[in-house]
Amino acid sequence: NRTLDRLDIKSEFINGLRVTDAATMEVAQMVLVGKTNKEIVSLLNQKGGKAIGLSGIDGRLIQCEQHKTVIEGREVDIGYVGKITGINSRAIELIAKDEYIPVIAPVGIGPEGQSYNINADTVAGEIAAALKAEKLILLTDVEGVKSSKENGEILAALTVKEVHELIEQKIINGGMIPKVLGCVEALEKGVGRTHILDGRIPHCILLEIFTNKGIGTMIMKEKVLYHENEKL
């Protein structure tokens, strides 16, 4: 957003997705692949990890086609926004097998070689499903899904059905929509449980996974207890 503002390129979002014209796509690829990705890789390596920076273009990791969104029954063209059609999970597995951490920028590649901007939460969900992951954890800058738009409580656990109901009621809106739908898609494709956490909280993953109530929102197909002391 800051780079687009400096270049005087207007940002517009529809259903939580950034409208991406050619100029915006060029900036997105430059920032996501060339800057943000490398910063994350550097931080992980400084902490003793073995991180490798990639984008969805490399090895055709993220294959996609142009995404069209629907508003009030009408199809709307939002530019170079991708809809994922395939994940090259083999490439990711080869990297992880040697104990490297793949850091993947959410830029995909179309059939004709065109780059597409893809929501990062959507990418995470599709990769989790392709890898048959037990859990998908999204770290963001909000506390989780809340029970109302203003001053609502964090909902510790939701089912897929409840997610759709909250979207219909417009309690889940804006940028939270791609997050929860990414979780839902991952669940439908076999991921066990999904979590939306505030990544600004120290040790947030440990607090979510190893405490009864957790600190964010867990989304699952149905509310099923893993153990008798778990609270949903």
Protein Blocks (a to p, Z undefined) as FASTA:
>chain_A
ZZmmmnopacddeehiacddfklmmmmmmmmmmmmmmmmmmmmmmnopacddddfklgpl
agcddddddeehiacdebjadcdfbdcfklmmmmmmnopacdddfbdcdfkopacdddfk
lmmmmmmmmnopabdcdddfbfbdcfbfbhpacdfbdcfklmmmmmmnomagcjllmmmm
mmmmmmmnopabdcdddfkbghklmmmmmpmnlmbdcddfbdcdfbfkbcZZ
